[in-house]
Structures are given as C-alpha cells and as structure tokens.
Amino acid sequence: MTQGRLAGKTILISGGASGIGLATARRALTQGAHVAIGDIDAAAGERAARETPGLHFVRLDVTSDASWAAAVDDVRTRFRRIDGVVNSAGIFLIGDIETCSDEDWRKTHAVNLDGVFYGCRHAVRAMKHHGGSIVNMSSVSGIVGGHNVLAYNSSKGAVRMLSKSIALHCARKGYKIRCNSVHPTFVDTPMFRDTIDHAREPERIRAALLAQVPLGRPAAPEEIADLIVYLLSDESAFVTGAEMVIDGGLTAQ
Ligand SMILES: NC(=O)c1ccc[n+]([C@@H]2O[C@H](COP(=O)([O-])OP(=O)(O)OC[C@H]3O[C@@H](n4cnc5c(N)ncnc54)[C@H](O)[C@@H]3O)[C@@H](O)[C@H]2O)c1
C-alpha cells in the first residue's frame, strides 16, 4: 500500500500478539505500514499473523538482548529497514512493599524495564542512519503511585525517564529518532481482564477501578493504538521526550 499515515514505513511491535500491541499492529497495517509483531507467546503470535493478512510474526523474548538482536535482524532482512519500534510487551503483578517477592520484583523489571532498554538499544542501532520513532508503553502507573503495584509502579516510572533520556541523546546526536512514552489507565485487554478475573470480588473491583476514571469506562485498545500511530507517523515530527497521557481524565483530578 502506498497510501496512509504510515505508508512505506516498517514497524516492529513487541508484545504484538495481544492487547494494545495487536491493536496497534492492525491499525498500522491499515495505514500502509509493513508490520512485524514480536512476542514470547508463539502460539498467539502465529494465530494473530494467520488471522491478519500482511502481519509478520517473529519470536521475541524482550528480556534477552540476543533475542532482540535476532528479531530486529529478521525484520530488516525481510523488509530492508525499520522505521518504528513500539515497546508494548509488559506484565502486571500485584504486590506491595511487604508482599512483593524478589522473584516478582525481578520478573517485572526484566520484562517491563530491561525489555524496553534492549528494545530501544536495537531500535537506535537499526534507525540511527535514517531516523525513526520509538514508542514506549508506560502507564499512568509511571506517573502516580498505587499502594499495591510496587514493582509495576517502579518499572513504569523508569520507562518514563528512560524514554526522555533516549529522546535527548538522539536529538543531540542528530539521529532524527524520536522517543516518547505512552501512559494509559485501564485498557480493555487480556491484561486488564485477567487482573479483574483473578480478584476475589471481580465485579466490585471492576466497578471500583472504573469509578476512578472520569470518563467512567476502560479505554478500547484501538484508542491507544490511534495515539501510537500518531507517534509513529510524520504528523508527530516535533514530538519527542513527551509523556502522552491517555487516561479518561484520571490524572486530571
Ligand atoms: N491494559 C491496561 O490496562 C494497561 C494500562 C496501562 C499500560 N499498559 C501497558 O501496555 C502494554 C501492553 O499491555 P496489554 O494490556 O496489551 O497487555 P497484554 O497482556 O494483552 O499483552 C502483552 C503482551 O506482551 C507479551 N509479553 C509478555 N512478556 C514478554 C516477553 N518476555 N517477551 C515478549 N513478549 C512478552 C505477552 O505475551 C502479550 O502478548 C504493557 O506494557 C502494559 O503494562 C496496559
């Protein structure tokens, strides 16, 4: 496709087999991009690729630098270049300062923070000679605290600052690579639904969470995807180092 807001661009999306990543992949395809999704869940990734004409799946464990190197090389071999990387892979574990285990702390940071660090490292390597856009999924949890989301808060806050540092480095080097973070509140994806389903009183918890959102509902993944497409497109050419809040008004209160 030669038309669309991402015409001619190649985009790699980590965590692209589900939720926000998959919605972004589908939106990007409709906007003329070549799209590859990378995910640790090969069954879901292959299914998504089968069901979505034009979508390419690569195996990717974001916690491994070598896995990122292989995935980026695979996409560059197939499509010749990469113009955008979306770091959407993430996990959400409940725990506070007294209950968070070493294992949960490390696992959360391995996926949510190390995974973004490696993704950005390889994105810069792949795009430094022609420019591009990096979009990192943080959360409102990267801006405001929650009493029982200790490791998630920590990892998402770090992604917010990591993104700004990368944006400034690339600007200083003249790489024409922009880097921004995205901060949603509740989004209706398997991550959100599984968290609620595993709660002791799912209906009460869902109502209590949504009561915090002035617009009174979770976001649809496609609504987050539309913001990400904007950040990947040339329409956002002057946007870098920004934290894009998309939260139904939650942090305005
Ligand atoms: N859903 C929400 O309410 C919400 C709110 C704010 C921020 N976010 C963030 O948005 C991003 C996407 O979340 P989602 O709701 O689409 O979740 P999701 O669970 O639907 O999708 C996450 C994907 O990441 C993949 N993944 C997990 N570990 C991986 C690894 N080691 N390597 C590669 N892939 C891995 C999973 O297999 C899955 O396909 C996450 O970073 C999440 O923290 C989500």
PDBQT file of the ligand as one rigid body, heavy atoms in Angstrom, charges set to zero:
ROOT
HETATM    1  N1  LIG A 301      -4.211  -2.975  29.786  1.00  0.00    +0.000 N 
HETATM    2  C1  LIG A 301      -4.034  -1.946  30.591  1.00  0.00    +0.000 C 
HETATM    3  O1  LIG A 301      -4.923  -1.594  31.385  1.00  0.00    +0.000 OA
HETATM    4  C2  LIG A 301      -2.749  -1.142  30.527  1.00  0.00    +0.000 A 
HETATM    5  C3  LIG A 301      -2.726   0.122  31.132  1.00  0.00    +0.000 A 
HETATM    6  C4  LIG A 301      -1.550   0.877  31.085  1.00  0.00    +0.000 A 
HETATM    7  C5  LIG A 301      -0.424   0.366  30.461  1.00  0.00    +0.000 A 
HETATM    8  N2  LIG A 301      -0.459  -0.860  29.883  1.00  0.00    +0.000 N 
HETATM    9  C6  LIG A 301       0.764  -1.355  29.267  1.00  0.00    +0.000 C 
HETATM   10  O2  LIG A 301       0.527  -1.569  27.898  1.00  0.00    +0.000 OA
HETATM   11  C7  LIG A 301       1.364  -2.643  27.425  1.00  0.00    +0.000 C 
HETATM   12  C8  LIG A 301       0.507  -3.664  26.701  1.00  0.00    +0.000 C 
HETATM   13  O3  LIG A 301      -0.413  -4.203  27.640  1.00  0.00    +0.000 OA
HETATM   14  P1  LIG A 301      -1.705  -5.042  27.192  1.00  0.00    +0.000 P 
HETATM   15  O4  LIG A 301      -2.812  -4.578  28.059  1.00  0.00    +0.000 OA
HETATM   16  O5  LIG A 301      -1.819  -5.017  25.720  1.00  0.00    +0.000 OA
HETATM   17  O6  LIG A 301      -1.280  -6.486  27.733  1.00  0.00    +0.000 OA
HETATM   18  P2  LIG A 301      -1.475  -7.954  27.118  1.00  0.00    +0.000 P 
HETATM   19  O7  LIG A 301      -1.247  -8.878  28.267  1.00  0.00    +0.000 OA
HETATM   20  O8  LIG A 301      -2.759  -8.042  26.366  1.00  0.00    +0.000 OA
HETATM   21  O9  LIG A 301      -0.273  -8.067  26.064  1.00  0.00    +0.000 OA
HETATM   22  C9  LIG A 301       1.057  -8.113  26.493  1.00  0.00    +0.000 C 
HETATM   23  C10 LIG A 301       1.850  -8.972  25.527  1.00  0.00    +0.000 C 
HETATM   24  O10 LIG A 301       3.229  -8.951  25.967  1.00  0.00    +0.000 OA
HETATM   25  C11 LIG A 301       3.739 -10.261  25.746  1.00  0.00    +0.000 C 
HETATM   26  N3  LIG A 301       4.923 -10.497  26.586  1.00  0.00    +0.000 N 
HETATM   27  C12 LIG A 301       4.986 -10.690  27.928  1.00  0.00    +0.000 A 
HETATM   28  N4  LIG A 301       6.247 -10.964  28.293  1.00  0.00    +0.000 NA
HETATM   29  C13 LIG A 301       7.006 -10.949  27.154  1.00  0.00    +0.000 A 
HETATM   30  C14 LIG A 301       8.380 -11.170  26.883  1.00  0.00    +0.000 A 
HETATM   31  N5  LIG A 301       9.249 -11.501  27.864  1.00  0.00    +0.000 N 
HETATM   32  N6  LIG A 301       8.821 -11.060  25.607  1.00  0.00    +0.000 NA
HETATM   33  C15 LIG A 301       7.943 -10.756  24.608  1.00  0.00    +0.000 A 
HETATM   34  N7  LIG A 301       6.623 -10.560  24.804  1.00  0.00    +0.000 NA
HETATM   35  C16 LIG A 301       6.167 -10.657  26.072  1.00  0.00    +0.000 A 
HETATM   36  C17 LIG A 301       2.577 -11.188  26.099  1.00  0.00    +0.000 C 
HETATM   37  O11 LIG A 301       2.779 -12.497  25.557  1.00  0.00    +0.000 OA
HETATM   38  C18 LIG A 301       1.405 -10.438  25.468  1.00  0.00    +0.000 C 
HETATM   39  O12 LIG A 301       1.197 -10.842  24.124  1.00  0.00    +0.000 OA
HETATM   40  C19 LIG A 301       2.074  -3.186  28.662  1.00  0.00    +0.000 C 
HETATM   41  O13 LIG A 301       3.375  -2.656  28.729  1.00  0.00    +0.000 OA
HETATM   42  C20 LIG A 301       1.227  -2.687  29.805  1.00  0.00    +0.000 C 
HETATM   43  O14 LIG A 301       1.955  -2.565  31.007  1.00  0.00    +0.000 OA
HETATM   44  C21 LIG A 301      -1.603  -1.625  29.890  1.00  0.00    +0.000 A 
ENDROOT
TORSDOF 0
